[in-house]
Each structure stands twice: as structure tokens, then as C-alpha cells.
Amino acid sequence: MKNPQLLKGLLEGCILKLISDGETYGYELVENLKKYGFRDISEGTVYPLLIRLKKNKLLNSKDRESPYGPKRKYYSLSEEGEKELESFYRTWRELCNVIDLIFKDYEGGEH
């Protein structure tokens, strides 16, 4: 995905969705995002978002021991995070429907 401004808004919703699938930590989240196609995503992009989502009370976190080194911070959705995820998804579906209508007869650059 090449549009960084568009990506910022979508990434938050995608992060909430992935966390709703089960507790996860930052590095694992980055790897999952890459697996889904966010190839250029980095920890430097994701960690500030996690901090902001936690500050906004959308995430809970717990520190847990790791067999591979220092403790890891595991994230889960708070009740507010669940509501935000639902709101994001509703808005996303509405937006997709509108864009599909606008582009229904678009032939990919042909006029």
C-alpha cells in the first residue's frame, strides 16, 4: 500500500481486529500485518499506535515472561476497544459500498 495517509487511518482498525482475535504482542502483530499484505510495515509504525490505543483506553496490556529474552507486553481489547472496532467496521463497510458504487464502471485508467 503506497498511500501513507490512507494507511494510518486503516491500520488502527486492522490492529484492533487482529488483537480481537486473541492476545498478542507488538512483534507478533507486525508479523501478522506483513502476512496479510502490509509488507512495508515496521515496529516503528506499530508501537506508537499501540501506545496511543492504550492511552485512549482501547487496549489492555499485561507484561509476561518470554523464553526468548525480556518480558513481552501482551495486548487485548478493552470494552471500549470492542466498541471502537465495531464502529470502525461499520464505517469501513459503508465506505466500501460507496466507493464500489463510484467505481462500478471504472476500467482501470481507460476513459
C-alpha positions as CSV (number, residue, x, y, z in Angstrom):
1,M,0.0,0.0,0.0
2,K,1.6,3.2,-1.1
3,N,-0.6,6.0,0.4
4,P,0.7,6.7,3.9
5,Q,-2.1,9.0,4.9
6,L,-4.8,6.4,4.0
7,L,-2.7,3.7,5.6
8,K,-2.6,5.4,9.0
9,G,-6.3,5.5,9.4
10,L,-6.8,1.9,8.3
11,L,-4.0,0.5,10.3
12,E,-5.6,1.3,13.6
13,G,-8.8,-0.6,12.7
14,C,-6.7,-3.6,11.4
15,I,-4.7,-3.6,14.7
16,L,-7.9,-3.7,16.8
17,K,-9.2,-6.6,14.7
18,L,-6.0,-8.6,15.0
19,I,-5.9,-8.1,18.7
20,S,-9.6,-9.1,19.0
21,D,-8.6,-12.5,17.6
22,G,-6.5,-13.1,20.8
23,E,-3.9,-11.5,23.0
24,T,-0.7,-10.6,21.1
25,Y,2.5,-8.7,21.5
26,G,4.0,-6.0,19.2
27,Y,6.4,-8.0,17.1
28,E,3.8,-10.8,16.5
29,L,1.3,-8.1,15.5
30,V,3.8,-6.7,12.9
31,E,4.5,-10.2,11.5
32,N,0.7,-10.8,11.2
33,L,0.2,-7.5,9.4
34,K,3.0,-8.4,7.0
35,K,1.4,-11.8,6.4
36,Y,-1.8,-10.1,5.4
37,G,-0.1,-7.8,2.9
38,F,1.3,-4.8,4.8
39,R,4.8,-5.7,3.6
40,D,6.4,-2.4,4.4
41,I,5.0,-2.1,8.0
42,S,7.6,-1.8,10.8
43,E,7.7,-1.9,14.5
44,G,8.4,1.8,14.4
45,T,4.9,2.3,12.9
46,V,3.0,-0.2,15.1
47,Y,4.4,0.5,18.6
48,P,3.4,4.2,18.6
49,L,-0.1,3.1,17.6
50,L,-0.3,0.6,20.4
51,I,0.8,3.2,22.9
52,R,-1.9,5.6,21.6
53,L,-4.6,2.9,21.6
54,K,-3.7,2.0,25.2
55,K,-3.6,5.7,26.2
56,N,-7.1,6.1,24.7
57,K,-8.2,3.1,26.8
58,L,-8.9,0.9,23.8
59,L,-6.4,-1.7,24.8
60,N,-5.4,-3.6,28.0
61,S,-1.9,-4.8,28.4
62,K,0.0,-7.4,30.6
63,D,3.7,-8.0,30.9
64,R,4.6,-11.7,30.6
65,E,7.9,-13.6,30.7
66,S,9.3,-14.7,27.4
67,P,11.5,-17.7,26.9
68,Y,13.5,-15.7,24.4
69,G,14.6,-12.7,26.4
70,P,12.9,-9.8,28.2
71,K,9.3,-9.6,29.2
72,R,6.7,-9.0,26.4
73,K,3.8,-6.7,26.6
74,Y,0.6,-8.6,25.5
75,Y,-2.3,-6.6,24.3
76,S,-6.1,-7.3,24.4
77,L,-9.1,-5.2,23.6
78,S,-10.8,-3.3,26.4
79,E,-14.6,-2.9,26.3
80,E,-14.1,0.5,24.7
81,G,-11.8,-1.2,22.2
82,E,-14.5,-3.6,21.2
83,K,-16.9,-0.7,20.6
84,E,-14.3,1.1,18.6
85,L,-13.7,-2.0,16.5
86,E,-17.4,-2.3,15.8
87,S,-17.7,1.3,14.8
88,F,-14.6,1.1,12.6
89,Y,-16.1,-2.0,10.8
90,R,-19.5,-0.4,10.2
91,T,-17.8,2.8,8.8
92,W,-15.5,0.7,6.7
93,R,-18.4,-1.3,5.2
94,E,-20.3,1.9,4.4
95,L,-17.2,3.4,2.8
96,C,-16.6,0.3,0.7
97,N,-20.1,0.3,-0.6
98,V,-19.9,4.0,-1.6
99,I,-16.5,3.5,-3.3
100,D,-17.9,0.4,-5.1
101,L,-20.8,2.5,-6.5
102,I,-18.5,5.3,-7.6
103,F,-16.1,2.9,-9.3
104,K,-18.6,0.3,-10.7
105,D,-17.9,1.2,-14.3
106,Y,-14.2,2.1,-14.0
107,E,-12.0,0.3,-16.4
108,G,-8.6,1.0,-14.7
109,G,-7.4,4.1,-16.5
110,E,-9.4,3.9,-19.7
111,H,-11.7,6.8,-20.3
